[in-house]
């Protein structure tokens, strides 16, 4: 019987406290361009450079993005 892989030990997940959560918009070069949402966490591999930002999008979905894909939402 094959064991199920537990990847949680390889990941670093940092939840963003609600008082620090900000709105972001997905930039050009992505099929989700123009969608906005709130940054709720960052996620990365323990021994790798870089990370992804997890957005709770306005359409209710959650997805991750390279920080360079995102711009702060302007009023």
TORVO-765477 format. One record per residue (C-alpha): z, y, x; residue in one letter. Coordinates in steps of 0.02 Angstrom, whole numbers, plus 50000, padded with zeros to 5 digits. Layout:
% TORVO-765477
ZYXA/...
//
This chain:
% TORVO-765477
500005000050000X/499485016950069X/500855030150083X/500575047250004X/500485061250132X/501845074550118X/501035090350187X/502525101550148X/503245098450321X/501685106650398X/501725122350291X/502655138850294X/502785146850123X/503565164050106X/503855170149930X/503735188949910X/505255195949818X/504775203549650X/505305221049703X/504095220149851X/502595212749758X/501055224049760X/499365223849675X/497795219549774X/495935218549737X/494745205549809X/493395213749916X/491555210749947X/490895194350015X/491835183349892X/491335176449722X/492975183349656X/492545201149711X/493345214449601X/494705203249531X/496445210249546X/498165202749551X/499925203149621X/500355195749791X/501725182949761X/501795173349926X/501025169950095X/500605152450155X/500125145650325X/500195130650439X/501735130150552X/500775128950716X/499225139250675X/498855157650688X/498525167050528X/499015165050347X/498355166650170X/499005178150033X/499325169949865X/498845181149720X/499315178949539X/497685185349467X/497525195349307X/496625180549225X/498215170049248X/497585159349392X/498355158549565X/497265157949720X/497425161249906X/496465174050008X/496265179250188X/497165196050206X/495535204050266X/494755200350095X/496035211150004X/496235229749977X/497695238549894X/497315242949714X/497165261749695X/497855270549540X/
//
